[in-house]
Amino acid sequence: GPHKFRLYASYYHKLWLDGKLVADGWRQNWLPWTRFATLNMEAGRRYAVKLEWVPDGGFIGLEALGPEPAELKNAVSLQSDAGDQTDYYFIYGNPDEAVKGYRALTGKAPMMPRWAMGLWQCRERYRSADELTATVKEFRDRRIPLDAIVQDWFYWREDDWGSHEFDASRFPDPEAMVRRLHDELKAHVMISVWPKFYTSTEHYREFEENGWLYRRNAELGQKDWVGPGYVSTFFDPYSKGARDLYWKQIDEHLFRKGFDAWWLDATEPDVHSNLSPKERLLRMHPTALGSAARFENTFSLQETRAVYEGQRRSDPDRRVFILTRSAFAGQQRYAASLWSGDVAARWIDLKNQIPAGLNLCLSGIPFWTTDIGGFAVEPRFERAKGDDLEEFRELTARWFQFGAFCPLFRVHGQFPYREMYNVAPPDHPAFRSMLAYDELRYRLMPYIYSLNSRVHFEDYTMMRALVMDFGNDPAVLGVADQFMFGTALLVSPVTDRGARKRSVVLPAGCGWFDMATGAWHKGGRTVEADAPYERIPVFVREGAIVPTGPALQYADEKPAD
């Protein structure tokens, strides 16, 4: 019968089953990845299994699960470390009605700020105030549309994680930095905040005095990966007092300096990476509500709640924006958006982002993004030349084209730097394409902001699996590499290097206009669409009205008149 294989590996790895290549990947060592494969096997016959690994430290493991016994086929088995019972909520209706019902149960999504619909530029990381502001100025000088810059982790002194204090040698006046971004450069800024506190900080002592910390990591003296390593632990957001204190510290040290948005990282919670499941639970046990086994998955919900409710108390007239690495049911009510984590810069990872985003949005959480370009890169890309450099440029351009039609439009990654002018020179097709899609995103701002309003008022979903709009067409049911961006635009990203055409399913029930050429196509068939380096196939639904606005350098530069 069918034997299932699970490969969990970092760095370069390949797996062949019975002579067929079923996995070919690379992952950064600190974040191995899982690949699945199935092989139908006959009793009494031998099968070849070949595993190839090019290591640089890291991890590899292969597990095999044999066929299920006949008596277990079609059976359902549930297992829990802490579940007393299972409650099911059944929501009847088509996909949009199901999402609406889910939000009726778990909370409506508030309106996101208009500027949050523009381009977000990030890197790991801007090392000084001068570097951060110089990046925004470069966008403005080159007339590249931009709305938000992101200050990732480590703006603090090396031994001061959790203090929310800036390293004065690199960020001498954070408040003046934010003021310049707002007033002169017309940009917003998001800052990274972790639920992590070094034991040497005053903030740690404030939580410890009230019993609002997970103690085991500190009691074991577990050091992290920074410099010589420092002992830390996470706060417990299941206590209201702890949530209020968490926001009070953020408010006093960051919000009052003018920061606009919050990047809540490590919200799994990743108290310490790569632990066994049992030890992982011990590192966040107990919570104020009970055991970690019972509540672990809801950590992110409670941390985003602390920041959302805190900011609403401090400034009720300002919209909240939160980006978090993990989510739980209902998190949309706290203005929390999600991204797909520290993915690798490879073509297969780009391809996997499409169904990842579609499935996430189908789950009812409406705002999702990905690290455009992929976060972690193979060594051959770090200082790439020749063909490796051209591959990196093409991959980044294709990812950017896809990202322009995601609910949130955000570039992020490790070295090499991901600002489009650092990826390629202005006369290169990669740069020309990224600039064109950036400008298109801003021309579409009235359309996109209208979709944003529908998310709140109508429980709408912006990034839509084709089944949401064309469920009566059996040809779309398994399509995982196309989607509707709102009511009008059918987006078909390109995820293979060198591809200059791709197959596109045009759903039945309406005609479709090629956005690039204006050519009309009948629905209910598959076409071979042109996909030159500079663009991906985008078709406009017949009869659609797509409100567009003037060319913009940032979302609020001109009225949509």
C-alpha positions as CSV (number, residue, x, y, z in Angstrom):
1,G,0.0,0.0,0.0
2,P,1.0,3.7,0.2
3,H,4.0,4.4,2.4
4,K,4.4,8.0,3.5
5,F,7.9,9.6,3.9
6,R,8.7,12.7,5.9
7,L,12.0,14.4,5.2
8,Y,13.1,17.1,7.7
9,A,16.3,18.7,6.7
10,S,18.4,21.9,6.5
11,Y,21.0,22.9,3.9
12,Y,21.1,21.1,0.5
13,H,19.1,17.8,0.4
14,K,17.6,15.5,-2.2
15,L,15.4,12.4,-1.9
16,W,14.7,9.7,-4.5
17,L,12.1,7.0,-4.1
18,D,12.3,4.1,-6.5
19,G,14.5,6.2,-8.8
20,K,12.3,9.2,-8.8
21,L,13.4,12.6,-7.4
22,V,10.7,13.6,-4.9
23,A,12.5,16.4,-2.9
24,D,15.2,18.8,-3.9
25,G,15.7,21.6,-1.4
26,W,17.8,24.0,0.6
27,R,17.1,25.5,4.0
28,Q,19.0,27.6,6.5
29,N,20.4,25.5,9.3
30,W,18.5,27.2,12.1
31,L,15.2,26.4,10.4
32,P,15.0,23.0,8.8
33,W,12.0,22.3,6.6
34,T,9.7,19.3,6.0
35,R,9.0,17.6,2.7
36,F,6.5,14.9,2.2
37,A,6.3,12.1,-0.4
38,T,4.3,8.9,-0.9
39,L,5.3,5.7,-2.6
40,N,2.9,2.9,-3.4
41,M,4.7,-0.4,-2.6
42,E,4.0,-4.1,-3.2
43,A,4.7,-6.7,-0.6
44,G,7.8,-8.8,-1.3
45,R,9.4,-6.3,-3.6
46,R,12.5,-4.2,-2.7
47,Y,12.5,-0.4,-3.4
48,A,15.4,1.9,-3.6
49,V,15.5,4.9,-1.3
50,K,18.3,7.4,-1.9
51,L,19.0,10.4,0.3
52,E,21.7,13.0,-0.5
53,W,22.8,15.7,1.9
54,V,25.4,18.4,1.5
55,P,25.7,19.6,5.1
56,D,27.1,22.7,6.7
57,G,26.1,21.7,10.2
58,G,22.4,21.5,10.6
59,F,20.0,18.6,10.7
60,I,18.6,15.8,8.5
61,G,16.1,13.1,9.4
62,L,13.9,10.7,7.3
63,E,10.9,9.0,8.7
64,A,8.7,6.4,7.0
65,L,5.1,5.5,7.8
66,G,3.7,2.2,6.4
67,P,0.2,1.6,5.1
68,E,-2.7,1.8,7.4
69,P,-4.3,-1.5,8.5
70,A,-7.5,-2.2,6.7
71,E,-9.6,-1.8,9.9
72,L,-8.3,1.8,10.3
73,K,-9.0,3.0,6.8
74,N,-11.5,5.8,6.7
75,A,-11.3,6.0,10.5
76,V,-10.9,9.3,12.4
77,S,-8.5,9.5,15.3
78,L,-8.1,12.6,17.6
79,Q,-5.3,13.0,20.2
80,S,-4.7,15.8,22.7
81,D,-2.4,16.4,25.7
82,A,-5.1,18.4,27.4
83,G,-8.4,18.3,25.6
84,D,-11.4,17.3,27.8
85,Q,-13.7,17.4,24.8
86,T,-13.9,18.7,21.3
87,D,-16.5,21.4,20.3
88,Y,-17.3,21.8,16.6
89,Y,-18.7,24.9,15.1
90,F,-20.4,24.3,11.7
91,I,-20.9,27.3,9.5
92,Y,-23.2,26.7,6.5
93,G,-22.7,28.5,3.2
94,N,-20.4,29.2,0.3
95,P,-16.8,30.2,1.1
96,D,-17.6,33.9,1.6
97,E,-20.5,33.0,3.9
98,A,-18.3,30.7,5.8
99,V,-15.7,33.4,6.4
100,K,-18.5,35.8,7.4
101,G,-19.8,33.3,9.9
102,Y,-16.3,32.6,11.2
103,R,-15.8,36.4,11.9
104,A,-19.2,36.6,13.5
105,L,-18.0,34.0,16.0
106,T,-14.4,35.3,16.5
107,G,-14.5,39.0,15.7
108,K,-14.6,41.4,12.8
109,A,-11.4,42.7,11.2
110,P,-11.0,46.5,11.8
111,M,-10.0,48.8,8.9
112,M,-6.3,48.9,8.2
113,P,-4.7,52.2,7.6
114,R,-4.6,53.3,3.9
115,W,-0.8,53.7,4.0
116,A,-0.5,50.0,5.0
117,M,-1.8,49.1,1.5
118,G,1.3,50.6,0.0
119,L,4.9,49.2,-0.3
120,W,6.7,48.1,2.8
121,Q,10.5,48.0,2.6
122,C,12.4,46.0,5.2
123,R,15.8,44.2,5.6
124,E,17.5,42.2,8.3
125,R,18.3,44.8,9.5
126,Y,18.9,48.6,9.3
127,R,21.8,49.1,11.7
128,S,21.5,52.8,12.4
129,A,19.1,55.7,12.2
130,D,21.2,57.1,9.4
131,E,21.0,53.9,7.4
132,L,17.2,53.7,7.9
133,T,16.5,57.3,6.9
134,A,19.0,57.2,4.0
135,T,17.1,54.3,2.6
136,V,13.8,56.1,2.5
137,K,15.5,59.2,1.1
138,E,16.9,57.0,-1.7
139,F,13.4,55.9,-2.6
140,R,12.2,59.4,-2.7
141,D,15.2,60.7,-4.7
142,R,14.7,57.9,-7.3
143,R,10.9,58.4,-7.3
144,I,10.1,54.9,-6.2
145,P,6.7,54.8,-4.5
146,L,7.0,53.7,-0.8
147,D,4.8,54.1,2.3
148,A,6.5,52.2,5.1
149,I,10.0,51.4,6.3
150,V,10.6,48.7,9.0
151,Q,13.2,48.6,11.8
152,D,13.8,45.0,12.5
153,W,15.4,43.6,15.7
154,F,18.7,44.6,17.5
155,Y,18.2,48.3,17.6
156,W,19.0,47.9,21.3
157,R,22.4,47.4,22.9
158,E,23.7,43.8,22.6
159,D,23.0,42.8,26.2
160,D,19.7,44.8,26.6
161,W,17.0,42.8,24.7
162,G,13.6,43.6,26.1
163,S,14.5,47.0,27.4
164,H,13.0,48.7,24.3
165,E,15.9,51.2,24.6
166,F,17.8,52.2,21.5
167,D,21.6,51.8,21.3
168,A,22.5,55.5,21.5
169,S,25.7,55.0,19.4
170,R,23.6,54.0,16.4
171,F,20.2,55.6,17.2
172,P,21.1,58.8,19.1
173,D,17.6,60.4,18.8
174,P,14.9,57.9,17.8
175,E,12.1,60.5,18.2
176,A,13.8,62.9,15.8
177,M,14.4,60.0,13.4
178,V,10.6,59.2,13.4
179,R,9.8,62.9,13.1
180,R,12.0,63.2,10.0
181,L,10.4,60.1,8.4
182,H,6.9,61.5,9.0
183,D,7.4,65.2,8.2
184,E,10.2,65.3,5.6
185,L,10.2,61.9,4.0
186,K,6.4,61.2,4.2
187,A,6.9,57.7,5.4
188,H,5.6,55.5,8.2
189,V,7.7,53.2,10.3
190,M,7.1,49.8,11.9
191,I,9.3,48.5,14.7
192,S,10.1,45.0,15.8
193,V,9.0,44.1,19.4
194,W,9.6,40.7,21.0
195,P,7.9,39.1,24.1
196,K,11.5,38.3,25.2
197,F,13.4,39.8,28.1
198,Y,17.0,39.5,29.2
199,T,17.3,38.8,32.9
200,S,19.5,41.8,33.3
201,T,16.8,44.4,32.2
202,E,14.6,46.4,34.4
203,H,11.6,45.3,32.3
204,Y,12.4,41.7,33.2
205,R,12.4,42.6,36.9
206,E,9.0,44.3,36.6
207,F,7.5,41.2,35.2
208,E,9.3,38.9,37.7
209,E,8.1,40.8,40.7
210,N,4.5,40.0,39.6
211,G,5.1,36.4,38.6
212,W,4.3,37.2,35.0
213,L,7.2,35.3,33.4
214,Y,7.9,31.8,32.2
215,R,10.7,30.8,34.6
216,R,12.2,27.6,33.2
217,N,14.4,29.1,30.5
218,A,15.9,31.5,33.0
219,E,16.2,28.9,35.8
220,L,18.2,26.6,33.4
221,G,20.4,29.5,32.5
222,Q,19.6,28.9,28.8
223,K,21.6,31.4,26.6
224,D,20.5,32.6,23.3
225,W,22.6,33.0,20.1
226,V,23.6,36.7,20.4
227,G,27.3,37.4,21.0
228,P,28.5,35.3,23.9
229,G,24.8,34.4,24.6
230,Y,22.4,35.9,27.2
231,V,19.8,34.4,29.5
232,S,16.2,35.4,28.8
233,T,12.6,34.3,28.9
234,F,9.2,35.4,27.7
235,F,6.4,37.1,29.5
236,D,3.0,35.5,30.1
237,P,0.3,37.3,28.2
238,Y,-2.5,35.2,29.7
239,S,-2.6,37.6,32.7
240,K,-4.4,40.9,32.2
241,G,-1.9,42.6,34.4
242,A,1.0,41.3,32.3
243,R,-0.7,42.5,29.1
244,D,-1.2,45.9,30.6
245,L,2.5,46.1,31.7
246,Y,3.7,44.9,28.3
247,W,1.9,47.7,26.6
248,K,2.9,50.2,29.2
249,Q,6.6,49.5,28.5
250,I,6.0,49.7,24.7
251,D,4.0,52.9,25.1
252,E,6.6,54.7,27.2
253,H,9.6,53.7,25.1
254,L,8.3,53.4,21.6
255,F,4.7,54.6,20.9
256,R,5.3,58.0,22.4
257,K,8.2,58.4,20.1
258,G,5.8,58.2,17.2
259,F,6.2,54.6,15.8
260,D,3.2,53.7,13.6
261,A,3.1,49.9,13.7
262,W,4.2,46.8,15.5
263,W,6.1,43.8,14.3
264,L,5.5,41.1,16.9
265,D,8.1,38.4,16.2
266,A,8.5,34.9,17.7
267,T,4.9,34.7,18.7
268,E,4.7,30.8,18.6
269,P,6.2,31.4,21.3
270,D,9.7,30.7,20.3
271,V,11.2,30.8,23.8
272,H,14.1,28.7,22.6
273,S,14.3,27.2,19.2
274,N,14.5,23.5,18.1
275,L,13.4,21.9,21.4
276,S,11.5,18.7,21.8
277,P,7.7,19.1,21.9
278,K,7.7,18.2,25.6
279,E,10.5,20.6,26.5
280,R,8.9,23.3,24.4
281,L,5.7,23.2,26.5
282,L,7.8,23.3,29.8
283,R,9.4,26.5,28.6
284,M,6.0,28.3,28.8
285,H,4.5,26.5,31.7
286,P,2.4,27.4,33.6
287,T,0.3,30.2,32.1
288,A,-1.9,32.3,34.2
289,L,-4.9,30.4,32.8
290,G,-3.5,26.9,33.1
291,S,-1.1,24.5,31.5
292,A,0.9,25.3,28.3
293,A,-0.4,22.1,26.8
294,R,-3.8,23.6,26.9
295,F,-3.0,27.2,25.9
296,E,0.2,27.2,23.9
297,N,-1.4,27.8,20.5
298,T,-3.2,30.9,21.7
299,F,0.0,32.8,22.8
300,S,0.0,35.0,19.7
301,L,-3.7,35.8,20.2
302,Q,-3.0,37.1,23.7
303,E,0.1,39.1,22.8
304,T,-1.6,40.9,19.9
305,R,-4.5,41.6,22.2
306,A,-2.1,43.3,24.6
307,V,-0.8,45.6,21.9
308,Y,-4.1,46.3,20.2
309,E,-6.1,47.1,23.3
310,G,-3.2,49.1,24.7
311,Q,-2.8,51.3,21.7
312,R,-6.6,51.8,21.5
313,R,-6.5,53.0,25.1
314,S,-3.6,55.3,24.5
315,D,-4.8,56.8,21.2
316,P,-8.4,55.8,20.3
317,D,-8.3,57.8,17.1
318,R,-5.4,56.0,15.5
319,R,-5.8,52.7,13.6
320,V,-3.6,49.8,14.8
321,F,-1.4,47.7,12.6
322,I,0.3,44.5,13.8
323,L,2.4,42.0,11.9
324,T,2.9,38.7,13.6
325,R,4.6,35.5,12.7
326,S,1.9,33.2,14.2
327,A,-1.8,33.4,14.5
328,F,-4.8,31.8,16.2
329,A,-8.6,31.9,15.4
330,G,-9.9,35.4,16.1
331,Q,-6.7,37.2,15.7
332,Q,-8.1,39.4,13.0
333,R,-10.1,41.3,15.5
334,Y,-6.8,42.7,16.9
335,A,-5.7,44.3,13.6
336,A,-3.2,41.5,13.3
337,S,-1.8,40.5,9.9
338,L,0.3,37.5,9.3
339,W,3.4,36.6,7.2
340,S,4.7,33.2,6.1
341,G,7.9,33.4,8.2
342,D,11.5,33.1,7.3
343,V,11.1,31.3,3.9
344,A,14.1,30.5,1.7
345,A,14.9,32.4,-1.6
346,R,14.3,29.5,-4.0
347,W,11.8,29.0,-6.8
348,I,10.0,26.2,-5.0
349,D,9.5,28.4,-2.0
350,L,8.0,31.2,-4.2
351,K,5.7,28.6,-5.7
352,N,4.6,27.4,-2.3
353,Q,3.7,31.0,-1.2
354,I,0.6,31.0,-3.4
355,P,-1.4,28.1,-1.8
356,A,0.0,29.2,1.6
357,G,-1.6,32.6,1.2
358,L,-4.8,31.3,-0.3
359,N,-5.3,28.8,2.5
360,L,-4.5,31.3,5.2
361,C,-7.1,33.8,3.7
362,L,-9.7,31.0,3.4
363,S,-9.2,30.4,7.1
364,G,-10.8,33.9,7.7
365,I,-7.7,36.0,8.5
366,P,-7.7,38.5,5.7
367,F,-4.3,40.3,5.8
368,W,-1.3,38.2,4.7
369,T,2.1,38.9,3.3
370,T,5.3,37.1,2.4
371,D,9.0,38.1,2.4
372,I,9.3,39.2,-1.2
373,G,12.5,37.7,-2.5
374,G,12.7,35.1,0.2
375,F,14.2,35.8,3.6
376,A,17.2,33.4,3.7
377,V,19.5,32.9,0.8
378,E,21.9,30.1,-0.3
379,P,25.6,31.0,0.0
380,R,25.8,31.2,-3.8
381,F,23.4,34.2,-3.7
382,E,25.1,36.1,-0.9
383,R,27.7,37.7,-3.2
384,A,26.4,36.4,-6.4
385,K,28.0,37.0,-9.8
386,G,27.3,35.8,-13.3
387,D,24.4,33.3,-13.7
388,D,23.8,33.1,-9.9
389,L,23.3,36.9,-9.8
390,E,20.9,36.8,-12.8
391,E,18.9,34.0,-11.2
392,F,18.6,35.9,-8.0
393,R,17.4,39.0,-9.9
394,E,14.8,37.1,-11.8
395,L,13.6,35.3,-8.7
396,T,13.2,38.6,-6.8
397,A,11.4,40.2,-9.8
398,R,8.9,37.3,-10.1
399,W,8.3,37.3,-6.3
400,F,7.7,41.1,-6.5
401,Q,5.2,40.7,-9.3
402,F,3.3,38.2,-7.2
403,G,3.6,40.4,-4.0
404,A,2.1,43.4,-5.7
405,F,-1.3,41.5,-5.7
406,C,-1.1,40.2,-2.1
407,P,-3.2,42.0,0.6
408,L,0.0,43.4,2.0
409,F,3.0,44.3,-0.2
410,R,6.2,43.8,1.7
411,V,9.9,43.3,0.8
412,H,12.2,41.6,3.3
413,G,15.3,39.5,3.5
414,Q,18.8,39.0,4.6
415,F,21.9,40.0,2.7
416,P,22.0,40.8,-0.3
417,Y,20.0,43.9,0.4
418,R,16.5,43.8,-1.1
419,E,15.8,47.4,-2.0
420,M,15.0,47.2,-5.7
421,Y,17.9,49.5,-6.6
422,N,20.2,47.1,-4.7
423,V,18.8,44.1,-6.6
424,A,19.5,45.4,-10.1
425,P,20.5,48.7,-11.9
426,P,17.8,50.9,-13.4
427,D,18.3,49.6,-17.0
428,H,17.9,45.9,-15.9
429,P,14.5,44.2,-16.7
430,A,14.3,43.2,-13.0
431,F,14.4,46.8,-11.8
432,R,12.1,48.0,-14.6
433,S,9.6,45.3,-13.7
434,M,9.6,45.9,-10.0
435,L,9.2,49.7,-10.4
436,A,6.3,49.2,-12.9
437,Y,4.5,46.9,-10.5
438,D,5.1,49.2,-7.6
439,E,3.6,52.1,-9.6
440,L,0.7,49.9,-10.6
441,R,0.0,49.1,-7.0
442,Y,-0.3,52.8,-6.2
443,R,-2.5,53.5,-9.3
444,L,-4.8,50.8,-8.0
445,M,-5.0,52.3,-4.5
446,P,-8.7,53.3,-4.8
447,Y,-9.5,49.7,-5.8
448,I,-7.3,48.2,-3.0
449,Y,-8.5,50.6,-0.3
450,S,-12.1,49.8,-1.3
451,L,-11.3,46.1,-0.8
452,N,-9.8,47.0,2.6
453,S,-13.1,48.6,3.5
454,R,-15.1,45.6,2.4
455,V,-13.0,43.4,4.6
456,H,-14.3,45.3,7.6
457,F,-17.8,46.2,6.5
458,E,-18.7,43.0,4.6
459,D,-16.3,40.4,6.0
460,Y,-14.7,40.2,2.6
461,T,-11.5,38.4,1.5
462,M,-9.1,40.3,-0.8
463,M,-6.8,37.4,-1.9
464,R,-9.3,34.8,-3.1
465,A,-8.9,31.2,-4.2
466,L,-10.8,30.7,-7.4
467,V,-13.3,28.5,-5.7
468,M,-14.6,31.5,-3.8
469,D,-16.0,33.2,-7.0
470,F,-16.3,30.3,-9.4
471,G,-17.3,27.3,-7.3
472,N,-19.6,26.0,-10.0
473,D,-16.7,25.6,-12.4
474,P,-15.0,22.2,-11.7
475,A,-11.9,23.3,-13.6
476,V,-10.9,25.7,-10.8
477,L,-11.4,23.5,-7.8
478,G,-7.8,22.3,-7.7
479,V,-6.1,25.4,-9.0
480,A,-3.4,26.4,-6.4
481,D,-1.3,28.8,-8.5
482,Q,-3.8,31.5,-9.6
483,F,-6.2,33.7,-7.6
484,M,-8.5,36.6,-7.7
485,F,-7.3,39.9,-6.2
486,G,-10.6,41.4,-5.3
487,T,-13.6,41.1,-7.6
488,A,-11.8,42.1,-10.9
489,L,-8.3,40.8,-11.3
490,L,-7.2,37.2,-12.1
491,V,-3.6,36.9,-11.1
492,S,-1.3,34.1,-12.4
493,P,2.2,34.4,-11.0
494,V,5.3,32.9,-12.7
495,T,7.3,30.5,-10.4
496,D,9.8,28.9,-12.8
497,R,13.1,30.3,-13.9
498,G,13.2,31.2,-17.5
499,A,9.5,30.8,-18.1
500,R,8.1,33.2,-20.6
501,K,4.7,31.7,-20.9
502,R,2.4,29.9,-18.5
503,S,-0.9,28.0,-18.6
504,V,-3.8,30.1,-17.3
505,V,-7.3,28.7,-16.4
506,L,-9.9,31.3,-17.3
507,P,-13.0,30.5,-15.2
508,A,-16.3,29.9,-16.9
509,G,-19.3,32.3,-16.7
510,C,-17.7,35.5,-18.0
511,G,-15.2,36.8,-20.5
512,W,-11.7,38.0,-19.6
513,F,-9.5,40.9,-20.9
514,D,-5.7,40.6,-20.9
515,M,-4.7,43.6,-18.8
516,A,-1.5,44.1,-20.9
517,T,-3.0,43.9,-24.4
518,G,-6.7,44.4,-24.0
519,A,-7.4,41.2,-25.9
520,W,-10.7,39.5,-24.9
521,H,-10.9,35.8,-24.2
522,K,-13.8,33.6,-23.6
523,G,-14.1,32.0,-20.1
524,G,-14.3,28.3,-19.4
525,R,-11.0,27.3,-21.0
526,T,-7.3,27.2,-20.5
527,V,-5.0,29.5,-22.5
528,E,-1.2,29.7,-22.9
529,A,-0.5,33.2,-21.8
530,D,2.6,35.3,-22.5
531,A,4.7,36.0,-19.4
532,P,7.8,38.0,-20.5
533,Y,10.4,38.8,-17.8
534,E,8.8,42.1,-17.0
535,R,5.2,40.9,-16.3
536,I,2.9,38.1,-15.2
537,P,-0.5,37.3,-16.8
538,V,-3.2,39.3,-15.2
539,F,-6.7,39.2,-16.7
540,V,-9.6,41.5,-15.9
541,R,-13.1,40.1,-15.4
542,E,-15.5,41.2,-18.1
543,G,-17.9,43.9,-16.8
544,A,-15.6,44.9,-13.9
545,I,-15.2,48.5,-12.8
546,V,-11.7,49.0,-11.5
547,P,-11.3,52.5,-9.8
548,T,-7.8,53.8,-10.3
549,G,-6.1,57.0,-9.1
550,P,-3.2,59.2,-10.0
551,A,0.4,58.2,-9.9
552,L,1.6,58.4,-6.3
553,Q,4.8,58.4,-4.3
554,Y,2.9,57.4,-1.1
555,A,-0.7,56.6,-0.4
556,D,-1.9,59.9,0.9
557,E,0.1,62.1,-1.5
558,K,-2.9,63.1,-3.6
559,P,-6.7,62.7,-3.4
560,A,-8.3,60.0,-5.5
561,D,-10.3,62.6,-7.4
